[in-house]
Amino acid sequence: MKELEIYIHIPFCIKKCAYCDFLSMEAESDVQETYIQALLNEIAHTNVDNDYQVISVFIGGGTPSVLRGEWIGRILAKLKSRFTFRQNVEISIECNPGTVNEEKLNLYQQAGVNRISFGLQSCNDQELQRLGRIHSYETFLESYKMVRAVGFKNINVDLMSGLPAQTLADWERSLCQVAQLGPEHISAYSLIVEEGTPFALQELSLPDEETERLMYERTHELLEQYGYKQYEISNYAKDGFACRHNIGYWQRISYLGMGLGAASLVQDTRYSNTGDMAVYLNKSHEPDSIRYDYEVLDQKARMEEFLFLGLRMLEGIRLEDFEHQFSAELLDIYGEQINKMVNQGLLFLDGHSLKLTRQGISLSNYVFSEFLL
């Protein structure tokens, strides 16, 4: 059977952060409940081929953990009634510290959630305040310990580098504090100041380029000491705990996004749900009427995606996989670009695979741009 991933978007937050450009908003409980009913309608009326099998579900946002715990159960029950789930499917939910309690966590487990992803971002309370986060580091510790006590054995923690006024030493302290807790997975991202966010309107004292480069290299070095393997540009995991859902994105496995503004890629057709809440609430029971921006990817676009997504993985891409998918030799199509970047020390090529070097990881955006035919 063909593999399928499902993304569920919950667009609600207690408070929007200063750096956030995701589709999210504050809303009262009655609005949240109306949205959940619309989401259940979309799930109930969404059809995919019977030969698809769900390998992962990711409930993201926003902050899904602001919802009542039983609503997560209703969402997953509806999904299981509509789609074929593989045994041991990975089911993740994003949580903000301070928005979970023991009752919610027990309901998540009963519903089948087996992976918790915490948006911590920093262990420094001053940095958290600058970001506009609603929690302190102590609040995170309380939530983390609660998740462990309930019995979850797969936890991710998000951290963010390159923050206003953040020093290399600040970043190293956050990394070590989290690593000492022993979550199975750590995602370490660099701040990007997006247009339209409060940060974009402020004069920010950001680390310089050399400090950011050092932050990135120290992330790899420090987390390796604590037993984490870097398997993707921004992701680190203990053995056996690499995020199945994220790997699916980088390997171009079909994914179905449901909820406000959610994106999908199914059989090389890409589209997105409406970002208009009123339209979504009124039309979600007719999924075709809320889907926009359809694009059928041609072979050129699929080749480009195969390369710049696959190269995000530190194991790189296998030459035989490219040949199998496109009936062409990788070097016949991209030989000039590959040779150029191998000579620059940015790519490593052997008889079986192509991967980024450590220097290439630091300059990955440049490397990826070279593959746009």
PATI-464910 format. One record per residue (C-alpha): residue number from 1; residue in one letter; x, y, z. Coordinates in steps of 0.5 Angstrom, whole numbers, plus 500, padded with zeros to 3 digits. Layout:
BEGIN
    i  aa   xx   yy   zz
  NUM   A    X    Y    Z
...
***
This chain:
BEGIN
    i  aa   xx   yy   zz
    1   M  500  500  500
    2   K  502  507  499
    3   E  504  511  505
    4   L  500  518  507
    5   E  502  523  512
    6   I  496  527  515
    7   Y  497  534  518
    8   I  491  537  522
    9   H  492  545  524
   10   I  489  548  530
   11   P  489  555  529
   12   F  488  558  536
   13   C  493  560  541
   14   I  493  564  548
   15   K  497  569  545
   16   K  501  570  539
   17   C  508  571  540
   18   A  512  577  537
   19   Y  516  572  532
   20   C  510  568  529
   21   D  507  569  522
   22   F  503  562  522
   23   L  496  562  521
   24   S  494  563  529
   25   M  489  567  533
   26   E  486  568  540
   27   A  479  565  540
   28   E  474  563  546
   29   S  471  556  547
   30   D  465  557  543
   31   V  469  559  537
   32   Q  474  553  538
   33   E  468  548  538
   34   T  465  551  532
   35   Y  472  550  529
   36   I  473  543  531
   37   Q  466  541  528
   38   A  468  544  522
   39   L  474  540  522
   40   L  470  534  523
   41   N  466  535  517
   42   E  472  536  513
   43   I  475  529  515
   44   A  468  526  514
   45   H  468  528  507
   46   T  475  528  505
   47   N  477  522  500
   48   V  483  519  498
   49   D  485  512  494
   50   N  484  506  498
   51   D  491  504  497
   52   Y  494  509  502
   53   Q  496  507  509
   54   V  497  513  514
   55   I  504  512  517
   56   S  504  519  521
   57   V  499  524  524
   58   F  501  531  526
   59   I  497  536  530
   60   G  500  543  530
   61   G  498  550  530
   62   G  497  555  533
   63   T  497  551  540
   64   P  493  545  540
   65   S  494  544  547
   66   V  489  550  548
   67   L  483  545  546
   68   R  479  541  551
   69   G  483  534  551
   70   E  476  530  549
   71   W  476  534  542
   72   I  483  531  540
   73   G  480  524  542
   74   R  474  526  537
   75   I  479  528  532
   76   L  483  522  532
   77   A  477  518  532
   78   K  474  521  526
   79   L  481  520  522
   80   K  481  513  524
   81   S  474  512  522
   82   R  476  515  515
   83   F  483  512  514
   84   T  487  506  514
   85   F  492  507  520
   86   R  499  503  520
   87   Q  500  499  526
   88   N  505  503  531
   89   V  503  510  527
   90   E  506  516  530
   91   I  501  521  533
   92   S  504  527  535
   93   I  501  534  538
   94   E  504  540  539
   95   C  504  543  546
   96   N  506  550  550
   97   P  508  549  557
   98   G  503  551  562
   99   T  497  549  557
  100   V  497  541  559
  101   N  494  538  565
  102   E  494  531  567
  103   E  487  530  565
  104   K  489  532  558
  105   L  495  528  557
  106   N  491  522  559
  107   L  486  523  554
  108   Y  491  524  549
  109   Q  494  517  551
  110   Q  487  514  550
  111   A  486  517  544
  112   G  493  514  541
  113   V  497  520  541
  114   N  504  517  543
  115   R  509  523  541
  116   I  509  530  545
  117   S  512  536  542
  118   F  514  542  547
  119   G  515  549  544
  120   L  520  551  549
  121   Q  524  556  545
  122   S  529  558  551
  123   C  531  556  558
  124   N  532  564  559
  125   D  526  567  562
  126   Q  528  574  559
  127   E  529  571  552
  128   L  522  568  553
  129   Q  519  575  555
  130   R  522  578  549
  131   L  519  573  544
  132   G  512  574  547
  133   R  512  567  550
  134   I  506  565  555
  135   H  511  561  560
  136   S  517  561  564
  137   Y  522  556  564
  138   E  520  553  571
  139   T  513  552  567
  140   F  516  548  562
  141   L  519  544  567
  142   E  513  542  571
  143   S  509  541  564
  144   Y  515  536  562
  145   K  515  532  568
  146   M  508  531  568
  147   V  508  529  561
  148   R  513  524  563
  149   A  509  522  570
  150   V  503  520  565
  151   G  508  515  561
  152   F  510  519  555
  153   K  516  516  552
  154   N  517  520  546
  155   I  518  528  547
  156   N  521  533  543
  157   V  523  540  545
  158   D  524  546  540
  159   L  529  551  542
  160   M  531  557  538
  161   S  537  561  537
  162   G  539  567  534
  163   L  535  571  539
  164   P  535  578  540
  165   A  541  580  545
  166   Q  542  572  546
  167   T  550  571  546
  168   L  553  564  544
  169   A  554  562  552
  170   D  546  564  553
  171   W  545  559  547
  172   E  550  553  550
  173   R  546  554  557
  174   S  539  553  554
  175   L  542  547  550
  176   C  545  543  556
  177   Q  539  545  560
  178   V  535  541  555
  179   A  539  536  554
  180   Q  540  534  561
  181   L  533  533  561
  182   G  533  527  556
  183   P  528  528  551
  184   E  528  523  545
  185   H  528  529  540
  186   I  531  536  540
  187   S  529  541  534
  188   A  534  547  534
  189   Y  532  553  529
  190   S  535  559  528
  191   L  530  565  529
  192   I  527  568  522
  193   V  524  575  522
  194   E  518  575  518
  195   E  515  581  515
  196   G  508  582  518
  197   T  510  580  525
  198   P  511  585  531
  199   F  519  583  531
  200   A  519  586  524
  201   L  517  593  526
  202   Q  522  593  532
  203   E  530  595  532
  204   L  532  588  534
  205   S  539  587  537
  206   L  541  580  533
  207   P  547  576  534
  208   D  552  577  528
  209   E  553  572  522
  210   E  559  569  525
  211   T  556  568  532
  212   E  550  565  529
  213   R  555  560  525
  214   L  558  558  532
  215   M  551  557  535
  216   Y  550  552  529
  217   E  556  548  530
  218   R  556  548  538
  219   T  549  545  537
  220   H  552  539  533
  221   E  558  539  538
  222   L  554  539  545
  223   L  548  535  543
  224   E  553  529  540
  225   Q  556  529  547
  226   Y  549  528  550
  227   G  547  522  545
  228   Y  543  526  540
  229   K  545  524  533
  230   Q  544  530  528
  231   Y  539  527  522
  232   E  537  533  519
  233   I  539  540  518
  234   S  535  543  525
  235   N  533  536  528
  236   Y  537  531  533
  237   A  534  525  536
  238   K  536  519  540
  239   D  537  512  537
  240   G  530  510  534
  241   F  527  517  535
  242   A  528  521  529
  243   C  521  524  527
  244   R  517  520  522
  245   H  513  525  520
  246   N  518  530  518
  247   I  522  525  515
  248   G  516  524  510
  249   Y  516  531  508
  250   W  523  531  506
  251   Q  522  524  503
  252   R  516  527  499
  253   I  511  522  502
  254   S  504  524  500
  255   Y  501  528  506
  256   L  494  531  507
  257   G  493  537  511
  258   M  486  539  514
  259   G  484  545  518
  260   L  484  552  516
  261   G  490  554  511
  262   A  493  547  511
  263   A  497  545  505
  264   S  497  538  502
  265   L  501  534  497
  266   V  498  528  494
  267   Q  500  524  488
  268   D  505  530  486
  269   T  499  535  486
  270   R  500  541  491
  271   Y  494  545  494
  272   S  492  549  500
  273   N  486  550  504
  274   T  483  557  505
  275   G  485  561  510
  276   D  479  565  511
  277   M  475  562  517
  278   A  468  564  515
  279   V  469  560  509
  280   Y  472  554  512
  281   L  467  554  517
  282   N  461  555  512
  283   K  464  550  507
  284   S  468  545  510
  285   H  463  539  509
  286   E  465  540  501
  287   P  473  540  501
  288   D  473  541  494
  289   S  470  548  495
  290   I  475  550  500
  291   R  482  548  497
  292   Y  486  553  492
  293   D  492  554  489
  294   Y  492  547  485
  295   E  499  545  482
  296   V  501  539  479
  297   L  508  538  479
  298   D  512  537  473
  299   Q  518  533  473
  300   K  523  539  473
  301   A  519  541  480
  302   R  519  534  482
  303   M  527  533  481
  304   E  528  540  485
  305   E  524  538  491
  306   F  527  531  491
  307   L  534  534  491
  308   F  533  540  496
  309   L  529  537  501
  310   G  533  530  501
  311   L  539  534  502
  312   R  536  537  508
  313   M  537  530  511
  314   L  545  528  513
  315   E  545  521  510
  316   G  543  525  504
  317   I  540  522  497
  318   R  541  515  494
  319   L  543  516  487
  320   E  539  509  485
  321   D  533  513  488
  322   F  533  519  484
  323   E  534  514  478
  324   H  528  510  480
  325   Q  523  516  481
  326   F  526  520  474
  327   S  528  514  470
  328   A  535  518  469
  329   E  542  519  472
  330   L  543  524  477
  331   L  549  526  474
  332   D  547  527  467
  333   I  542  532  470
  334   Y  546  536  475
  335   G  553  534  474
  336   E  555  541  473
  337   Q  552  543  479
  338   I  554  537  483
  339   N  562  538  481
  340   K  562  545  482
  341   M  560  544  490
  342   V  564  538  491
  343   N  570  542  489
  344   Q  568  548  493
  345   G  567  542  499
  346   L  560  543  500
  347   L  557  536  498
  348   F  560  529  498
  349   L  559  524  493
  350   D  561  517  493
  351   G  558  511  488
  352   H  552  511  492
  353   S  549  517  495
  354   L  550  525  495
  355   K  550  529  502
  356   L  552  536  505
  357   T  559  536  508
  358   R  559  540  515
  359   Q  561  546  511
  360   G  555  545  506
  361   I  550  545  512
  362   S  552  552  514
  363   L  551  554  507
  364   S  545  550  505
  365   N  541  555  502
  366   Y  546  557  497
  367   V  547  549  495
  368   F  539  548  494
  369   S  539  554  490
  370   E  544  551  485
  371   F  539  546  484
  372   L  534  550  481
  373   L  534  548  474
***
